[in-house]
Amino acid sequence: MQRPRSRRLHRKPQALEWINADSDRSALLVEAIRTLEAGYGGEFSGFVDFAPAEYRFNGEQSGGYVILSARNTGSVRAHVQLIPGDWKDFELKVSADISDLVLLISENHLTNFDFENAKSQEEFGEAVEAAVNDTSSERKERLKNANPEPKKEWRKVAVYVRNPDVVAEVLHRAKGDCEKCGERAPFVKRSDGKPYLEVHHKIQLSDGGDDTVENAVALCPNCHRKEHFG
Protein backbone atom coordinates (compact mmCIF):
# COMPACT_ATOMS: atom_id res chain seq x y z
CA MET A 1 0.00 0.00 0.00
CA GLN A 2 1.28 3.44 -0.91
CA ARG A 3 1.78 5.61 2.14
CA PRO A 4 -0.08 8.92 2.38
CA ARG A 5 1.73 11.96 1.01
CA SER A 6 1.01 13.80 4.24
CA ARG A 7 3.42 16.22 5.81
CA ARG A 8 5.76 15.30 8.63
CA LEU A 9 4.90 11.59 8.73
CA HIS A 10 8.62 10.76 8.62
CA ARG A 11 9.05 12.72 11.86
CA LYS A 12 6.38 10.68 13.64
CA PRO A 13 7.89 7.24 14.19
CA GLN A 14 4.96 5.80 16.16
CA ALA A 15 2.42 6.79 13.54
CA LEU A 16 4.67 5.59 10.72
CA GLU A 17 5.27 2.26 12.45
CA TRP A 18 1.53 1.73 12.95
CA ILE A 19 0.75 2.45 9.28
CA ASN A 20 3.56 0.22 7.98
CA ALA A 21 2.77 -2.66 10.33
CA ASP A 22 -0.51 -3.64 8.66
CA SER A 23 -1.52 -2.14 5.31
CA ASP A 24 -5.04 -3.60 5.48
CA ARG A 25 -5.63 -2.17 8.93
CA SER A 26 -4.37 1.30 7.97
CA ALA A 27 -5.98 1.43 4.47
CA LEU A 28 -9.10 3.36 5.52
CA LEU A 29 -7.06 5.99 7.38
CA VAL A 30 -4.83 6.52 4.34
CA GLU A 31 -7.84 6.78 2.01
CA ALA A 32 -9.56 9.32 4.27
CA ILE A 33 -6.38 11.41 4.52
CA ARG A 34 -5.91 11.45 0.74
CA THR A 35 -9.54 12.45 0.21
CA LEU A 36 -9.43 15.37 2.64
CA GLU A 37 -5.84 16.46 2.20
CA ALA A 38 -6.40 18.52 -0.94
CA GLY A 39 -8.90 20.71 0.91
CA TYR A 40 -6.75 21.65 3.87
CA GLY A 41 -3.55 23.62 3.65
CA GLY A 42 -3.28 24.83 7.24
CA GLU A 43 0.12 25.31 8.82
CA PHE A 44 -0.61 22.76 11.53
CA SER A 45 -2.08 20.00 9.36
CA GLY A 46 -0.24 16.73 9.70
CA PHE A 47 0.34 13.63 11.78
CA VAL A 48 0.38 13.59 15.55
CA ASP A 49 2.66 10.94 17.02
CA PHE A 50 0.05 8.80 18.67
CA ALA A 51 -0.38 5.07 18.29
CA PRO A 52 -2.67 4.21 16.61
CA ALA A 53 -1.92 7.01 14.16
CA GLU A 54 -3.77 10.31 14.27
CA TYR A 55 -3.94 13.05 11.66
CA ARG A 56 -5.20 16.58 12.28
CA PHE A 57 -6.45 18.89 9.54
CA ASN A 58 -6.20 22.61 10.11
CA GLY A 59 -7.99 25.03 7.76
CA GLU A 60 -6.04 27.98 6.38
CA GLN A 61 -8.54 30.55 7.63
CA SER A 62 -10.69 29.08 10.36
CA GLY A 63 -8.45 26.83 12.44
CA GLY A 64 -8.81 23.18 13.33
CA TYR A 65 -11.61 21.30 11.70
CA VAL A 66 -11.03 17.56 11.44
CA ILE A 67 -9.14 15.00 13.50
CA LEU A 68 -8.82 11.48 12.11
CA SER A 69 -7.95 8.89 14.74
CA ALA A 70 -7.17 5.35 13.60
CA ARG A 71 -8.49 2.30 15.42
CA ASN A 72 -6.69 -1.01 15.71
CA THR A 73 -9.78 -2.60 14.14
CA GLY A 74 -9.16 -0.64 10.91
CA SER A 75 -11.97 1.86 11.42
CA VAL A 76 -11.33 5.59 11.81
CA ARG A 77 -12.89 8.08 14.20
CA ALA A 78 -13.47 11.50 12.64
CA HIS A 79 -13.86 14.38 15.12
CA VAL A 80 -15.17 17.41 13.20
CA GLN A 81 -15.37 20.98 14.50
CA LEU A 82 -18.39 22.61 12.87
CA ILE A 83 -18.10 25.88 14.81
CA PRO A 84 -16.05 26.72 17.91
CA GLY A 85 -17.30 24.49 20.70
CA ASP A 86 -19.52 22.40 18.41
CA TRP A 87 -18.07 19.05 17.38
CA LYS A 88 -19.56 16.09 15.53
CA ASP A 89 -18.17 12.56 15.62
CA PHE A 90 -18.13 10.10 12.72
CA GLU A 91 -17.11 6.46 12.79
CA LEU A 92 -15.65 5.51 9.40
CA LYS A 93 -15.89 1.77 8.86
CA VAL A 94 -15.90 1.49 5.06
CA SER A 95 -14.85 3.72 2.16
CA ALA A 96 -18.44 4.86 1.57
CA ASP A 97 -18.45 6.51 5.00
CA ILE A 98 -15.83 8.98 3.76
CA SER A 99 -18.44 10.43 1.38
CA ASP A 100 -20.67 11.26 4.36
CA LEU A 101 -17.75 13.01 6.03
CA VAL A 102 -17.00 15.02 2.88
CA LEU A 103 -20.68 15.99 2.64
CA LEU A 104 -20.65 17.28 6.22
CA ILE A 105 -17.51 19.31 5.51
CA SER A 106 -18.96 20.76 2.31
CA GLU A 107 -22.39 21.57 3.75
CA ASN A 108 -20.85 23.44 6.68
CA HIS A 109 -18.31 25.29 4.49
CA LEU A 110 -15.42 24.14 6.64
CA THR A 111 -13.01 24.74 3.78
CA ASN A 112 -13.23 26.76 0.58
CA PHE A 113 -12.03 23.71 -1.37
CA ASP A 114 -14.68 22.44 -3.79
CA PHE A 115 -14.75 18.70 -3.10
CA GLU A 116 -17.58 18.24 -5.61
CA ASN A 117 -15.59 19.77 -8.46
CA ALA A 118 -12.55 17.66 -7.62
CA LYS A 119 -14.73 14.58 -7.51
CA SER A 120 -16.33 15.38 -10.87
CA GLN A 121 -12.91 15.83 -12.51
CA GLU A 122 -11.70 12.54 -11.09
CA GLU A 123 -14.84 10.74 -12.24
CA PHE A 124 -14.52 12.22 -15.74
CA GLY A 125 -10.90 11.08 -15.95
CA GLU A 126 -11.96 7.57 -14.98
CA ALA A 127 -14.75 7.66 -17.58
CA VAL A 128 -12.31 8.71 -20.30
CA GLU A 129 -9.92 5.93 -19.32
CA ALA A 130 -12.76 3.41 -19.54
CA ALA A 131 -13.77 4.77 -22.96
CA VAL A 132 -10.17 4.58 -24.22
CA ASN A 133 -10.09 0.90 -23.30
CA ASP A 134 -13.17 0.25 -25.46
CA THR A 135 -12.84 -0.30 -29.20
CA SER A 136 -13.33 2.53 -31.66
CA SER A 137 -16.42 0.79 -33.05
CA GLU A 138 -17.97 0.63 -29.57
CA ARG A 139 -17.36 4.33 -29.00
CA LYS A 140 -18.71 5.24 -32.45
CA GLU A 141 -21.85 3.23 -31.79
CA ARG A 142 -22.47 5.17 -28.57
CA LEU A 143 -21.63 8.44 -30.30
CA LYS A 144 -24.38 7.84 -32.87
CA ASN A 145 -26.98 8.22 -30.12
CA ALA A 146 -25.13 10.78 -28.01
CA ASN A 147 -26.67 14.20 -27.50
CA PRO A 148 -24.26 16.74 -29.05
CA GLU A 149 -25.44 19.40 -26.61
CA PRO A 150 -23.50 18.86 -23.36
CA LYS A 151 -25.48 18.39 -20.19
CA LYS A 152 -25.07 20.98 -17.46
CA GLU A 153 -24.97 20.23 -13.74
CA TRP A 154 -25.26 23.05 -11.23
CA ARG A 155 -22.87 22.90 -8.35
CA LYS A 156 -21.15 26.05 -7.19
CA VAL A 157 -20.93 27.04 -10.84
CA ALA A 158 -22.31 25.58 -14.05
CA VAL A 159 -19.98 22.95 -15.45
CA TYR A 160 -20.26 21.01 -18.67
CA VAL A 161 -20.35 17.23 -18.33
CA ARG A 162 -18.21 16.20 -21.31
CA ASN A 163 -18.69 12.97 -23.21
CA PRO A 164 -15.69 10.69 -22.50
CA ASP A 165 -16.23 8.87 -25.81
CA VAL A 166 -15.53 12.10 -27.70
CA VAL A 167 -12.18 12.48 -25.90
CA ALA A 168 -11.28 8.82 -26.39
CA GLU A 169 -12.19 8.80 -30.09
CA VAL A 170 -10.25 12.01 -30.84
CA LEU A 171 -7.18 10.56 -29.10
CA HIS A 172 -7.60 7.36 -31.11
CA ARG A 173 -7.82 9.39 -34.34
CA ALA A 174 -4.66 11.36 -33.53
CA LYS A 175 -2.60 8.20 -32.87
CA GLY A 176 -0.22 10.10 -30.61
CA ASP A 177 0.48 13.03 -32.97
CA CYS A 178 -0.60 16.62 -32.34
CA GLU A 179 -3.30 17.49 -34.87
CA LYS A 180 -2.08 21.10 -35.03
CA CYS A 181 1.71 20.99 -35.40
CA GLY A 182 2.02 17.34 -36.41
CA GLU A 183 4.70 16.60 -33.81
CA ARG A 184 4.68 13.50 -31.64
CA ALA A 185 3.19 13.84 -28.16
CA PRO A 186 5.90 15.28 -25.85
CA PHE A 187 5.80 12.35 -23.42
CA VAL A 188 3.90 9.24 -22.44
CA LYS A 189 1.72 9.12 -19.34
CA ARG A 190 3.17 7.35 -16.35
CA SER A 191 -0.22 5.83 -15.51
CA ASP A 192 -0.75 3.88 -18.73
CA GLY A 193 2.18 4.53 -21.10
CA LYS A 194 -0.05 6.24 -23.69
CA PRO A 195 1.05 9.43 -25.54
CA TYR A 196 -0.06 12.58 -23.72
CA LEU A 197 -2.28 14.88 -25.78
CA GLU A 198 -5.05 17.25 -24.71
CA VAL A 199 -8.46 17.35 -26.38
CA HIS A 200 -9.59 20.87 -27.31
CA HIS A 201 -12.97 22.00 -28.63
CA LYS A 202 -12.65 24.19 -31.72
CA ILE A 203 -15.80 26.07 -30.71
CA GLN A 204 -15.81 26.15 -26.93
CA LEU A 205 -18.74 24.51 -25.14
CA SER A 206 -19.32 27.75 -23.25
CA ASP A 207 -19.74 29.48 -26.64
CA GLY A 208 -22.35 26.99 -27.81
CA GLY A 209 -20.01 24.47 -29.41
CA ASP A 210 -21.10 20.84 -29.69
CA ASP A 211 -19.39 18.09 -27.71
CA THR A 212 -18.60 16.03 -30.82
CA VAL A 213 -15.60 14.42 -32.46
CA GLU A 214 -15.93 16.85 -35.37
CA ASN A 215 -15.67 19.84 -33.02
CA ALA A 216 -12.63 18.51 -31.18
CA VAL A 217 -8.93 18.18 -31.87
CA ALA A 218 -6.04 16.45 -30.05
CA LEU A 219 -3.23 18.91 -29.28
CA CYS A 220 0.15 18.87 -27.62
CA PRO A 221 0.25 21.11 -24.51
CA ASN A 222 2.04 23.91 -26.38
CA CYS A 223 -0.50 24.05 -29.19
CA HIS A 224 -3.34 23.80 -26.69
CA ARG A 225 -2.06 26.80 -24.76
CA LYS A 226 -1.59 28.65 -28.05
CA GLU A 227 -5.22 28.01 -29.00
CA HIS A 228 -6.32 29.66 -25.74
CA PHE A 229 -3.75 32.40 -25.39
CA GLY A 230 -1.96 32.81 -28.70
Secondary structure, 3 states (H helix, E strand, C coil): CCCCCCCCHHHCHHHHHHHHHCHHHHHHHHHHHHHHHCCCCCCCCEEECCCCCEEEEEECCCEEEEEEEECCCCCEEEEEEEECCEEEEEEECCCHHHHHHHHHHHHCCCCCCCHHHHHHHHHHHHHHHHHHHCCHHHHHHHHHCCCCCCEEEECCCEEEECCHHHHHHHHHHHCCECCCCCCECCCECCCCCCECCEEEECCCHHHCCCCCCCCEEEECHHHHHHHHHC
